[in-house]
Amino acid sequence: MKAAYLEAIRLTERLHRQFLELIKSELDRLGIEDINNVQAFILFNIGSDDLTVGELTNRGYYLGSNVSYNVRKMVENGYLMQERSTHDRRSIRVKLSAKGLELCQIMDRMFDRQVAALGEVATEAELTSSANTFRRLERFWIGMLDYGLRS
């Protein structure tokens, strides 16, 4: 069980890196140089939502410690618009600009192409089963942190 558990962890990290490389490849192919792959994926996950930076992190749309830096760069490069919350002046809300929406549509078409090619790799049922396993692992790890079950 331990070997399978550790292999699943290694694969998860490797898959995430490979996925980000796919996004980078698409950006390079299109000559888009003012946003990186992580920022583009954050942008895609924001979609039509209007979120705070904290909500980006809480929803799991971003992995890492530089979310504020990435948001600032996306605002500077015209992909995001930001404004102070009317309810809490300390909180800044972000949403996609027209340029951000355009990139989001480009990424959506990229994902459509990937899904069309996925039939050779996995079925929808297999992907759903994998996602369910990942959710259970996520809950397990959260439980380990929440209940002090760390060794």
KOLLUM-591059 format. One line per field, with one value per residue: residue number from 1; x, y, z of N, C-alpha, C in turn; residue in one letter. Coordinates in nm, 4 decimals. Layout:
N
nr <- c(NUM / ...);
n.X <- c(X / ...);
n.Y <- c(Y / ...);
n.Z <- c(Z / ...);
ca.X <- c(X / ...);
ca.Y <- c(Y / ...);
ca.Z <- c(Z / ...);
c.X <- c(X / ...);
c.Y <- c(Y / ...);
c.Z <- c(Z / ...);
rest <- c(A / ...);
***
This chain:
151
nr <- c(1 / 2 / 3 / 4 / 5 / 6 / 7 / 8 / 9 / 10 / 11 / 12 / 13 / 14 / 15 / 16 / 17 / 18 / 19 / 20 / 21 / 22 / 23 / 24 / 25 / 26 / 27 / 28 / 29 / 30 / 31 / 32 / 33 / 34 / 35 / 36 / 37 / 38 / 39 / 40 / 41 / 42 / 43 / 44 / 45 / 46 / 47 / 48 / 49 / 50 / 51 / 52 / 53 / 54 / 55 / 56 / 57 / 58 / 59 / 60 / 61 / 62 / 63 / 64 / 65 / 66 / 67 / 68 / 69 / 70 / 71 / 72 / 73 / 74 / 75 / 76 / 77 / 78 / 79 / 80 / 81 / 82 / 83 / 84 / 85 / 86 / 87 / 88 / 89 / 90 / 91 / 92 / 93 / 94 / 95 / 96 / 97 / 98 / 99 / 100 / 101 / 102 / 103 / 104 / 105 / 106 / 107 / 108 / 109 / 110 / 111 / 112 / 113 / 114 / 115 / 116 / 117 / 118 / 119 / 120 / 121 / 122 / 123 / 124 / 125 / 126 / 127 / 128 / 129 / 130 / 131 / 132 / 133 / 134 / 135 / 136 / 137 / 138 / 139 / 140 / 141 / 142 / 143 / 144 / 145 / 146 / 147 / 148 / 149 / 150 / 151);
n.X <- c(0.0822 / 0.1969 / 0.3866 / 0.2195 / 0.0703 / 0.2713 / 0.3547 / 0.1219 / 0.1177 / 0.3567 / 0.2916 / 0.0722 / 0.1862 / 0.3667 / 0.1909 / 0.0524 / 0.2599 / 0.3167 / 0.0750 / 0.0737 / 0.2853 / 0.1642 / -0.0123 / 0.1752 / 0.2972 / 0.0847 / 0.0495 / 0.2991 / 0.2838 / 0.0910 / 0.2179 / 0.1937 / 0.3257 / 0.3090 / 0.1999 / 0.2201 / 0.2112 / 0.0983 / -0.0373 / -0.2170 / -0.3743 / -0.4874 / -0.6374 / -0.8163 / -0.9573 / -1.0819 / -1.2658 / -1.5902 / -1.6333 / -1.6280 / -1.3961 / -1.2236 / -0.8742 / -0.8148 / -1.0252 / -0.9524 / -0.7334 / -0.8537 / -1.0430 / -0.8838 / -0.7741 / -0.5233 / -0.1923 / 0.0614 / 0.2715 / 0.2726 / 0.0406 / -0.0579 / 0.1415 / 0.1124 / -0.1500 / -0.1171 / 0.0608 / -0.1065 / -0.3017 / -0.1445 / -0.0759 / -0.3138 / -0.5038 / -0.6660 / -0.9056 / -0.9221 / -1.0821 / -1.1611 / -1.3468 / -1.6839 / -1.7964 / -1.5951 / -1.3298 / -1.0651 / -1.0406 / -0.9730 / -1.1273 / -1.1249 / -1.1667 / -1.2062 / -1.0759 / -1.1577 / -0.9472 / -0.8585 / -1.0850 / -1.0783 / -0.8409 / -0.9206 / -1.1206 / -0.9623 / -0.8131 / -1.0215 / -1.0938 / -0.8571 / -0.8728 / -1.1004 / -0.9963 / -0.8123 / -0.9836 / -1.1243 / -0.9260 / -0.8808 / -1.0206 / -0.8648 / -0.7101 / -0.8410 / -1.1607 / -1.4655 / -1.5798 / -1.3571 / -1.1987 / -1.3698 / -1.3767 / -1.1073 / -1.0939 / -1.2693 / -1.1218 / -0.9037 / -1.0374 / -1.1120 / -0.8565 / -0.7766 / -0.9599 / -0.8780 / -0.6126 / -0.6660 / -0.8110 / -0.6078 / -0.4486 / -0.6308 / -0.7071 / -0.4822 / -0.3448 / -0.1013 / 0.2153);
n.Y <- c(-0.1200 / 0.1250 / 0.1782 / 0.2100 / 0.4309 / 0.6323 / 0.6358 / 0.7305 / 0.9907 / 1.0931 / 1.0723 / 1.2453 / 1.4986 / 1.5063 / 1.4869 / 1.7289 / 1.9138 / 1.8414 / 1.9036 / 2.1832 / 2.2378 / 2.1790 / 2.3942 / 2.6025 / 2.5400 / 2.5874 / 2.8642 / 2.9523 / 2.8642 / 3.0358 / 3.2736 / 3.4238 / 3.6081 / 3.7567 / 3.6477 / 3.3787 / 3.0138 / 2.9243 / 3.1534 / 3.1789 / 2.9528 / 3.0101 / 3.2295 / 3.1035 / 2.9463 / 3.1400 / 3.2446 / 3.3500 / 3.4498 / 3.6735 / 3.7411 / 3.7400 / 3.7658 / 3.5897 / 3.4069 / 3.2861 / 3.1297 / 2.9710 / 2.8257 / 2.6574 / 2.7248 / 2.7990 / 2.7096 / 2.7594 / 3.0259 / 3.2795 / 3.4195 / 3.6826 / 3.8220 / 3.7049 / 3.7812 / 4.0595 / 4.0840 / 3.9906 / 4.1877 / 4.4121 / 4.3390 / 4.3478 / 4.1406 / 4.0945 / 4.2744 / 4.4815 / 4.5735 / 4.7492 / 4.5939 / 4.6789 / 4.6207 / 4.5451 / 4.7293 / 4.6536 / 4.4329 / 4.3085 / 4.2677 / 4.0601 / 4.0288 / 3.8969 / 4.0806 / 4.2101 / 4.1181 / 3.9097 / 3.7445 / 3.6718 / 3.5167 / 3.3165 / 3.1933 / 3.0940 / 2.9050 / 2.7387 / 2.6289 / 2.4889 / 2.2977 / 2.1644 / 2.0441 / 1.8715 / 1.7072 / 1.5863 / 1.4225 / 1.2541 / 1.0130 / 0.8026 / 0.7487 / 0.7439 / 0.6691 / 0.8538 / 0.7588 / 0.6428 / 0.8689 / 1.0084 / 0.8329 / 0.8474 / 1.1186 / 1.1128 / 0.9538 / 1.1257 / 1.3342 / 1.2018 / 1.1497 / 1.4142 / 1.4943 / 1.3147 / 1.4033 / 1.6640 / 1.6017 / 1.4752 / 1.6948 / 1.8644 / 1.7209 / 1.6638 / 1.4272 / 1.3804 / 1.2240);
n.Z <- c(0.0000 / 0.0771 / -0.1248 / -0.3487 / -0.2663 / -0.2458 / -0.5125 / -0.6362 / -0.5344 / -0.6460 / -0.9197 / -0.9362 / -0.8888 / -1.1053 / -1.3234 / -1.2973 / -1.3483 / -1.6150 / -1.7371 / -1.7053 / -1.8762 / -2.1209 / -2.1405 / -2.1510 / -2.3950 / -2.5722 / -2.5352 / -2.6277 / -2.8950 / -2.9903 / -2.9694 / -2.7406 / -2.4936 / -2.2658 / -2.0405 / -1.8122 / -1.7929 / -1.5469 / -1.4612 / -1.6746 / -1.6334 / -1.3860 / -1.4633 / -1.6431 / -1.4606 / -1.3066 / -1.4866 / -1.5518 / -1.3030 / -1.0182 / -0.8006 / -0.4788 / -0.3944 / -0.1899 / -0.2180 / -0.4572 / -0.3789 / -0.1774 / -0.3231 / -0.4541 / -0.6961 / -0.7342 / -0.6821 / -0.4642 / -0.3349 / -0.4365 / -0.5165 / -0.5054 / -0.6450 / -0.9021 / -0.9650 / -0.9664 / -1.1874 / -1.3935 / -1.3907 / -1.4569 / -1.7178 / -1.8441 / -1.8338 / -1.6173 / -1.4211 / -1.1383 / -0.8325 / -0.5355 / -0.2771 / -0.2137 / 0.0256 / 0.2040 / 0.2412 / 0.2566 / 0.1048 / -0.2196 / -0.5277 / -0.8176 / -1.1713 / -1.5035 / -1.7779 / -2.1063 / -2.2653 / -2.1037 / -2.1079 / -2.3761 / -2.3871 / -2.2152 / -2.3673 / -2.5745 / -2.4331 / -2.3561 / -2.6021 / -2.6511 / -2.4464 / -2.5376 / -2.7704 / -2.6511 / -2.5021 / -2.7080 / -2.8111 / -2.6012 / -2.5906 / -2.6766 / -2.4611 / -2.2060 / -2.0596 / -1.9951 / -1.7609 / -1.6349 / -1.5898 / -1.4191 / -1.2033 / -1.1256 / -1.0514 / -0.8348 / -0.6587 / -0.6184 / -0.4853 / -0.2489 / -0.1443 / -0.1040 / 0.0973 / 0.2945 / 0.3455 / 0.4342 / 0.6612 / 0.8084 / 0.8648 / 0.9991 / 1.2250 / 1.3626 / 1.3106 / 1.2223 / 1.1915);
ca.X <- c(0.0000 / 0.2811 / 0.4452 / 0.1121 / 0.0393 / 0.3782 / 0.3495 / 0.0090 / 0.1615 / 0.4539 / 0.2206 / -0.0110 / 0.2736 / 0.4197 / 0.0803 / 0.0258 / 0.3671 / 0.3002 / -0.0411 / 0.1178 / 0.3669 / 0.0704 / -0.0591 / 0.2892 / 0.3126 / -0.0227 / 0.0819 / 0.4129 / 0.2346 / 0.0131 / 0.3017 / 0.1508 / 0.4436 / 0.2899 / 0.1365 / 0.2792 / 0.1148 / 0.0266 / -0.1294 / -0.3233 / -0.4654 / -0.5630 / -0.7327 / -0.9206 / -1.0390 / -1.1657 / -1.3763 / -1.6832 / -1.6507 / -1.5742 / -1.3431 / -1.1129 / -0.7517 / -0.8315 / -1.1138 / -0.8728 / -0.6558 / -0.9445 / -1.1087 / -0.7851 / -0.7410 / -0.3848 / -0.1012 / 0.1841 / 0.2668 / 0.2828 / -0.0847 / -0.0672 / 0.2314 / 0.0519 / -0.2657 / -0.0642 / 0.1126 / -0.2197 / -0.3637 / -0.0519 / -0.0758 / -0.4470 / -0.5883 / -0.7584 / -0.9402 / -0.9408 / -1.1437 / -1.1832 / -1.4807 / -1.7653 / -1.8312 / -1.4738 / -1.2337 / -0.9349 / -1.0481 / -0.9703 / -1.1941 / -1.0708 / -1.2453 / -1.1383 / -1.0971 / -1.1870 / -0.8286 / -0.8619 / -1.1926 / -1.0314 / -0.7478 / -1.0023 / -1.1841 / -0.8547 / -0.7842 / -1.1365 / -1.0796 / -0.7464 / -0.9255 / -1.1890 / -0.9098 / -0.7576 / -1.0923 / -1.1528 / -0.8198 / -0.8729 / -1.0830 / -0.7607 / -0.6354 / -0.9271 / -1.3036 / -1.5196 / -1.5976 / -1.2256 / -1.1591 / -1.4556 / -1.3271 / -0.9809 / -1.1260 / -1.3273 / -1.0105 / -0.8301 / -1.1177 / -1.0999 / -0.7219 / -0.7781 / -1.0296 / -0.7914 / -0.5031 / -0.7232 / -0.8405 / -0.4822 / -0.4052 / -0.7303 / -0.7216 / -0.3520 / -0.3082 / 0.0328 / 0.3140);
ca.Y <- c(0.0000 / 0.2438 / 0.2036 / 0.2608 / 0.5641 / 0.7233 / 0.6468 / 0.8191 / 1.1270 / 1.1316 / 1.0894 / 1.3648 / 1.6145 / 1.5011 / 1.5190 / 1.8723 / 1.9827 / 1.8153 / 1.9815 / 2.3219 / 2.2434 / 2.1873 / 2.5329 / 2.6813 / 2.5100 / 2.6588 / 3.0070 / 2.9713 / 2.8449 / 3.1545 / 3.3921 / 3.5005 / 3.6116 / 3.8448 / 3.5727 / 3.2451 / 2.9036 / 2.9229 / 3.2668 / 3.1477 / 2.8556 / 3.0859 / 3.3076 / 3.0126 / 2.9046 / 3.2531 / 3.2455 / 3.4630 / 3.4852 / 3.7960 / 3.6797 / 3.8013 / 3.6872 / 3.4811 / 3.3058 / 3.2124 / 3.0302 / 2.8793 / 2.7384 / 2.5667 / 2.7663 / 2.8392 / 2.6394 / 2.8357 / 3.1360 / 3.4082 / 3.4527 / 3.8286 / 3.8588 / 3.6642 / 3.8679 / 4.1904 / 4.0752 / 3.9784 / 4.3200 / 4.4964 / 4.2990 / 4.3691 / 4.0204 / 4.1052 / 4.4051 / 4.4693 / 4.6863 / 4.7262 / 4.5499 / 4.7843 / 4.5767 / 4.5384 / 4.8086 / 4.5864 / 4.3216 / 4.3455 / 4.1702 / 4.0547 / 3.9619 / 3.9002 / 4.1902 / 4.1584 / 4.0421 / 3.7873 / 3.6600 / 3.6181 / 3.4076 / 3.2096 / 3.1233 / 3.0198 / 2.7892 / 2.6497 / 2.5543 / 2.3954 / 2.1864 / 2.0882 / 1.9587 / 1.7666 / 1.6137 / 1.5099 / 1.3229 / 1.1719 / 0.8829 / 0.7038 / 0.7338 / 0.7118 / 0.6951 / 0.9491 / 0.6866 / 0.6283 / 1.0010 / 1.0373 / 0.7491 / 0.9072 / 1.2438 / 1.0750 / 0.9099 / 1.2462 / 1.4048 / 1.1277 / 1.1783 / 1.5518 / 1.4933 / 1.2421 / 1.4909 / 1.7725 / 1.5404 / 1.4541 / 1.8246 / 1.9187 / 1.6450 / 1.6405 / 1.2868 / 1.3735 / 1.1499);
ca.Z <- c(0.0000 / 0.0855 / -0.2564 / -0.4361 / -0.2153 / -0.2863 / -0.6588 / -0.6671 / -0.5035 / -0.7494 / -1.0466 / -0.9275 / -0.9076 / -1.2413 / -1.4143 / -1.2884 / -1.4214 / -1.7576 / -1.7790 / -1.7184 / -1.9978 / -2.2334 / -2.1474 / -2.1990 / -2.5368 / -2.6434 / -2.5314 / -2.7185 / -3.0312 / -3.0262 / -2.9547 / -2.6227 / -2.4077 / -2.1500 / -1.9326 / -1.8069 / -1.7887 / -1.4187 / -1.4646 / -1.7706 / -1.5726 / -1.2855 / -1.5427 / -1.6914 / -1.3467 / -1.2647 / -1.5826 / -1.5424 / -1.1625 / -0.9600 / -0.6793 / -0.4060 / -0.4028 / -0.0930 / -0.2759 / -0.5571 / -0.3063 / -0.1083 / -0.4206 / -0.5111 / -0.8317 / -0.7399 / -0.5927 / -0.4472 / -0.2394 / -0.5032 / -0.5828 / -0.5195 / -0.7545 / -1.0292 / -0.9893 / -1.0041 / -1.3248 / -1.4866 / -1.3967 / -1.5331 / -1.8583 / -1.9000 / -1.8339 / -1.5048 / -1.3658 / -0.9942 / -0.7631 / -0.3915 / -0.2423 / -0.1532 / 0.1616 / 0.2856 / 0.1649 / 0.2584 / 0.0103 / -0.3611 / -0.6128 / -0.9530 / -1.2748 / -1.6322 / -1.8723 / -2.2404 / -2.3054 / -2.0242 / -2.1614 / -2.5037 / -2.3573 / -2.1551 / -2.4804 / -2.6419 / -2.3499 / -2.3638 / -2.7292 / -2.6305 / -2.3680 / -2.6267 / -2.8547 / -2.5654 / -2.4693 / -2.8294 / -2.8268 / -2.4801 / -2.6098 / -2.6962 / -2.3366 / -2.0919 / -2.0762 / -1.8980 / -1.6343 / -1.5716 / -1.5396 / -1.3041 / -1.0942 / -1.0803 / -0.9805 / -0.7054 / -0.5745 / -0.5794 / -0.3832 / -0.1223 / -0.0935 / -0.0537 / 0.2269 / 0.3869 / 0.3863 / 0.5152 / 0.7912 / 0.8787 / 0.9162 / 1.0911 / 1.3487 / 1.4242 / 1.2972 / 1.1635 / 1.2725);
c.X <- c(0.0867 / 0.3402 / 0.3405 / 0.0754 / 0.1438 / 0.3824 / 0.2363 / 0.0474 / 0.2586 / 0.3844 / 0.1366 / 0.0721 / 0.3252 / 0.3123 / 0.0503 / 0.1323 / 0.3512 / 0.1824 / -0.0032 / 0.2071 / 0.2791 / 0.0196 / 0.0524 / 0.3088 / 0.2080 / 0.0049 / 0.1961 / 0.3674 / 0.1626 / 0.0935 / 0.2604 / 0.2634 / 0.4239 / 0.2139 / 0.1995 / 0.1696 / 0.0347 / -0.0771 / -0.2463 / -0.4230 / -0.5481 / -0.6744 / -0.8491 / -1.0141 / -1.1259 / -1.2878 / -1.4616 / -1.7058 / -1.5860 / -1.5285 / -1.2442 / -0.9906 / -0.7597 / -0.9198 / -1.0417 / -0.7984 / -0.7471 / -1.0129 / -1.0108 / -0.7472 / -0.5930 / -0.3052 / 0.0261 / 0.1637 / 0.2649 / 0.1551 / -0.0974 / 0.0210 / 0.1659 / -0.0698 / -0.2176 / -0.0127 / -0.0019 / -0.2956 / -0.2766 / -0.0565 / -0.2160 / -0.5390 / -0.6954 / -0.7863 / -0.9596 / -1.0079 / -1.1628 / -1.3282 / -1.5571 / -1.7998 / -1.7122 / -1.3622 / -1.0934 / -0.9265 / -1.0523 / -1.0323 / -1.1331 / -1.1698 / -1.1725 / -1.1756 / -1.1355 / -1.0699 / -0.8238 / -0.9682 / -1.1516 / -0.9353 / -0.8222 / -1.0704 / -1.0821 / -0.8234 / -0.8991 / -1.1316 / -0.9652 / -0.7950 / -1.0220 / -1.1082 / -0.8532 / -0.8633 / -1.1256 / -1.0495 / -0.8126 / -0.9300 / -0.9829 / -0.6899 / -0.7232 / -1.0726 / -1.3476 / -1.5358 / -1.4644 / -1.1777 / -1.2405 / -1.4104 / -1.1968 / -1.0067 / -1.1858 / -1.2186 / -0.9294 / -0.9058 / -1.1073 / -0.9615 / -0.7151 / -0.8446 / -0.9453 / -0.6805 / -0.5523 / -0.7545 / -0.7152 / -0.4325 / -0.5003 / -0.7326 / -0.5892 / -0.3066 / -0.1714 / 0.1260 / 0.4477);
c.Y <- c(0.1266 / 0.2791 / 0.2629 / 0.4038 / 0.6650 / 0.7411 / 0.7398 / 0.9648 / 1.1768 / 1.1592 / 1.2160 / 1.4897 / 1.6198 / 1.5364 / 1.6685 / 1.9513 / 1.9646 / 1.8944 / 2.1286 / 2.3393 / 2.2495 / 2.3299 / 2.6226 / 2.6620 / 2.5841 / 2.8084 / 3.0375 / 2.9626 / 2.9693 / 3.2843 / 3.4808 / 3.4939 / 3.6923 / 3.7791 / 3.4344 / 3.1388 / 2.8991 / 3.0349 / 3.2389 / 3.0493 / 2.9206 / 3.1637 / 3.2205 / 2.9720 / 3.0173 / 3.2603 / 3.3698 / 3.5083 / 3.6192 / 3.7539 / 3.7698 / 3.7114 / 3.5685 / 3.3699 / 3.2240 / 3.0985 / 2.9259 / 2.7822 / 2.6420 / 2.6012 / 2.7983 / 2.7588 / 2.7213 / 2.9546 / 3.2731 / 3.4498 / 3.6033 / 3.8784 / 3.8264 / 3.7492 / 4.0050 / 4.1899 / 4.0649 / 4.1097 / 4.4115 / 4.4665 / 4.2992 / 4.2472 / 4.0233 / 4.2505 / 4.3842 / 4.5944 / 4.6495 / 4.6859 / 4.6655 / 4.7498 / 4.5759 / 4.6053 / 4.7462 / 4.4791 / 4.3730 / 4.2323 / 4.1761 / 3.9848 / 3.9798 / 4.0245 / 4.1275 / 4.0733 / 3.9083 / 3.6911 / 3.5954 / 3.5008 / 3.2884 / 3.1274 / 3.0411 / 2.8922 / 2.6892 / 2.5663 / 2.4529 / 2.2733 / 2.1020 / 1.9944 / 1.8436 / 1.6615 / 1.5270 / 1.3994 / 1.2249 / 1.0313 / 0.7711 / 0.6684 / 0.6840 / 0.7415 / 0.7997 / 0.8828 / 0.6705 / 0.7617 / 1.0393 / 0.9575 / 0.8045 / 1.0343 / 1.2139 / 1.0289 / 1.0303 / 1.3242 / 1.3350 / 1.1493 / 1.3188 / 1.5582 / 1.4228 / 1.3333 / 1.6076 / 1.7207 / 1.5176 / 1.5856 / 1.8764 / 1.8486 / 1.6050 / 1.4966 / 1.2706 / 1.2956 / 1.2167);
c.Z <- c(0.0000 / -0.0515 / -0.3509 / -0.3967 / -0.2627 / -0.4376 / -0.7014 / -0.6423 / -0.6105 / -0.8826 / -1.0475 / -0.9532 / -1.0508 / -1.3441 / -1.4145 / -1.3652 / -1.5718 / -1.8151 / -1.7983 / -1.8419 / -2.1228 / -2.2515 / -2.2013 / -2.3487 / -2.6204 / -2.6470 / -2.6271 / -2.8638 / -3.0815 / -3.0142 / -2.8384 / -2.5203 / -2.2797 / -2.0353 / -1.9309 / -1.7910 / -1.6592 / -1.4168 / -1.5594 / -1.7111 / -1.4615 / -1.3561 / -1.5893 / -1.5773 / -1.2916 / -1.3554 / -1.5680 / -1.3985 / -1.1297 / -0.8206 / -0.6067 / -0.4244 / -0.3064 / -0.1467 / -0.3825 / -0.4895 / -0.2425 / -0.2029 / -0.4876 / -0.6530 / -0.8449 / -0.6393 / -0.5827 / -0.3569 / -0.3049 / -0.5744 / -0.6035 / -0.6333 / -0.8885 / -1.0635 / -1.0345 / -1.1486 / -1.4259 / -1.4990 / -1.4824 / -1.6824 / -1.9206 / -1.9052 / -1.7247 / -1.4740 / -1.2159 / -0.9394 / -0.6174 / -0.3690 / -0.1785 / -0.0081 / 0.2565 / 0.2069 / 0.1641 / 0.1510 / -0.1337 / -0.4420 / -0.7526 / -1.0450 / -1.4073 / -1.7111 / -2.0066 / -2.2902 / -2.2312 / -2.0738 / -2.2935 / -2.4810 / -2.2967 / -2.2651 / -2.5583 / -2.5638 / -2.3532 / -2.4922 / -2.7195 / -2.5528 / -2.4505 / -2.7162 / -2.7734 / -2.5329 / -2.5903 / -2.8499 / -2.7099 / -2.4975 / -2.6274 / -2.5656 / -2.2216 / -2.1260 / -1.9736 / -1.7617 / -1.5608 / -1.5148 / -1.4166 / -1.1822 / -1.0375 / -1.0004 / -0.8429 / -0.6086 / -0.5275 / -0.4724 / -0.2477 / -0.0612 / -0.0345 / 0.0835 / 0.3335 / 0.4383 / 0.4704 / 0.6553 / 0.8729 / 0.9376 / 1.0231 / 1.2259 / 1.4108 / 1.4156 / 1.2326 / 1.2536 / 1.2642);
rest <- c(M / K / A / A / Y / L / E / A / I / R / L / T / E / R / L / H / R / Q / F / L / E / L / I / K / S / E / L / D / R / L / G / I / E / D / I / N / N / V / Q / A / F / I / L / F / N / I / G / S / D / D / L / T / V / G / E / L / T / N / R / G / Y / Y / L / G / S / N / V / S / Y / N / V / R / K / M / V / E / N / G / Y / L / M / Q / E / R / S / T / H / D / R / R / S / I / R / V / K / L / S / A / K / G / L / E / L / C / Q / I / M / D / R / M / F / D / R / Q / V / A / A / L / G / E / V / A / T / E / A / E / L / T / S / S / A / N / T / F / R / R / L / E / R / F / W / I / G / M / L / D / Y / G / L / R / S);
***
